[in-house]
Amino acid sequence: MKQRWFVYMLRCSDNSLYTGITTDIQRRIKEHNGEKSVTRYTRVRQPVILVYQEYALTRSEATRRELQIKSMTKEEKEELVVNYRH
């Protein structure tokens, strides 16, 4: 069975958005909110909440999409979040 990949965005406590990829979103959110957060960026901006996710077929596809999202303006990212349907 192929591993499922997801691209996700988190809303940080300072209202910034963090974008990443993972195969397990719930685990990853717990890591971001943990005492020893996996990223320096979210470590100082806790708590974080999931505001967007999308499925990717491969890690390569997820990475490409992550880079696309990271290159967007804040307004474009916020539009993705607003239009996201859980």
Backbone hydrogen bonds in HBPLUS format (Angstrom, degrees):
<---DONOR---> <-ACCEPTOR-->    atom                        ^
c    i                          cat <-CA-CA->   ^        H-A-AA   ^      H-
h    n   atom  resd res      DA  || num        DHA   H-A  angle D-A-AA Bond
n    s   type  num  typ     dist DA aas  dist angle  dist       angle   num
A0056-ALA N   A0005-TRP O   2.82 MM  51  5.12 155.0  1.88 147.9 142.5     1
A0006-PHE N   A0022-THR O   2.80 MM  16  5.44 148.0  1.90 161.8 172.1     2
A0022-THR N   A0006-PHE O   2.99 MM  16  5.44 147.4  2.10 146.1 154.4     3
A0007-VAL N   A0054-GLU O   2.90 MM  47  5.36 160.8  1.93 155.7 162.0     4
A0054-GLU N   A0007-VAL O   2.89 MM  47  5.36 145.1  2.01 151.6 159.5     5
A0008-TYR N   A0020-GLY O   2.87 MM  12  5.50 164.6  1.90 153.7 156.2     6
A0020-GLY N   A0008-TYR O   2.98 MM  12  5.50 156.3  2.04 149.5 155.6     7
A0009-MET N   A0052-TYR O   2.88 MM  43  5.01 153.6  1.95 136.7 136.7     8
A0051-VAL N   A0009-MET O   2.97 MM  42  5.82 178.6  1.97 155.4 155.8     9
A0010-LEU N   A0018-TYR O   2.77 MM   8  5.08 154.8  1.83 146.9 155.7    10
A0018-TYR N   A0010-LEU O   2.93 MM   8  5.08 156.4  1.99 141.8 149.6    11
A0011-ARG N   A0049-ILE O   2.76 MM  38  5.29 159.8  1.80 156.3 160.4    12
A0049-ILE N   A0011-ARG O   2.99 MM  38  5.29 151.1  2.08 138.1 147.0    13
A0012-CYS N   A0016-SER O   2.88 MM   4  5.35 174.0  1.88 158.3 160.1    14
A0015-ASN N   A0012-CYS O   2.89 MM   3  5.21 154.3  1.95 122.7 123.8    15
A0013-SER N   A0045-ARG O   2.93 MM  32  5.22 172.9  1.94 143.2 141.8    16
A0028-ARG N   A0024-ASP O   3.04 MM   4  6.20 160.3  2.08 150.4 156.7    17
A0029-ILE N   A0025-ILE O   2.90 MM   4  6.15 156.8  1.95 158.6 163.8    18
A0030-LYS N   A0026-GLN O   3.15 MM   4  6.38 163.3  2.18 147.5 151.8    19
A0031-GLU N   A0027-ARG O   2.94 MM   4  6.27 150.6  2.03 147.5 156.3    20
A0032-HIS N   A0028-ARG O   2.89 MM   4  6.20 156.5  1.95 149.5 155.7    21
A0033-ASN N   A0029-ILE O   2.94 MM   4  6.18 145.6  2.06 148.3 157.7    22
A0034-GLY N   A0031-GLU O   3.19 MM   3  4.99 155.1  2.25  97.7 105.2    23
A0043-ARG N   A0039-THR O   3.05 MM   4  6.08 145.5  2.18 145.4 155.8    24
A0045-ARG N   A0042-THR O   3.02 MM   3  4.82 157.7  2.07 102.3 109.3    25
A0062-ALA N   A0058-THR O   2.99 MM   4  6.24 159.8  2.03 148.2 154.0    26
A0063-THR N   A0059-ARG O   2.83 MM   4  6.06 158.2  1.88 152.1 157.9    27
A0064-ARG N   A0060-SER O   2.98 MM   4  6.23 159.8  2.02 149.5 154.7    28
A0065-ARG N   A0061-GLU O   3.01 MM   4  6.24 162.5  2.04 150.0 154.5    29
A0066-GLU N   A0062-ALA O   2.84 MM   4  6.02 155.3  1.90 148.2 155.8    30
A0067-LEU N   A0063-THR O   3.00 MM   4  6.24 160.6  2.04 149.5 153.6    31
A0068-GLN N   A0064-ARG O   3.00 MM   4  6.31 149.4  2.10 143.2 152.2    32
A0069-ILE N   A0065-ARG O   2.92 MM   4  6.20 165.6  1.94 156.8 159.3    33
A0070-LYS N   A0066-GLU O   2.87 MM   4  6.10 163.0  1.90 152.5 157.8    34
A0071-SER N   A0067-LEU O   3.07 MM   4  6.18 133.8  2.29 137.4 148.0    35
A0071-SER N   A0068-GLN O   3.17 MM   3  5.27 133.4  2.40  96.2 108.7    36
A0072-MET N   A0069-ILE O   2.99 MM   3  5.23 157.6  2.04 109.3 116.6    37
A0077-LYS N   A0073-THR O   3.01 MM   4  6.34 157.5  2.06 152.2 158.5    38
A0078-GLU N   A0074-LYS O   2.85 MM   4  6.09 158.1  1.90 150.8 157.2    39
A0079-GLU N   A0075-GLU O   2.98 MM   4  6.22 144.4  2.11 141.7 151.2    40
A0080-LEU N   A0076-GLU O   3.14 MM   4  6.51 150.9  2.23 143.4 150.0    41
A0081-VAL N   A0077-LYS O   3.06 MM   4  6.45 156.8  2.12 149.8 155.9    42
A0082-VAL N   A0078-GLU O   2.88 MM   4  6.12 165.0  1.90 152.6 156.2    43
A0083-ASN N   A0079-GLU O   2.99 MM   4  6.10 158.3  2.04 149.0 154.3    44
A0084-TYR N   A0081-VAL O   3.18 MM   3  5.11 155.5  2.24 101.1 108.6    45
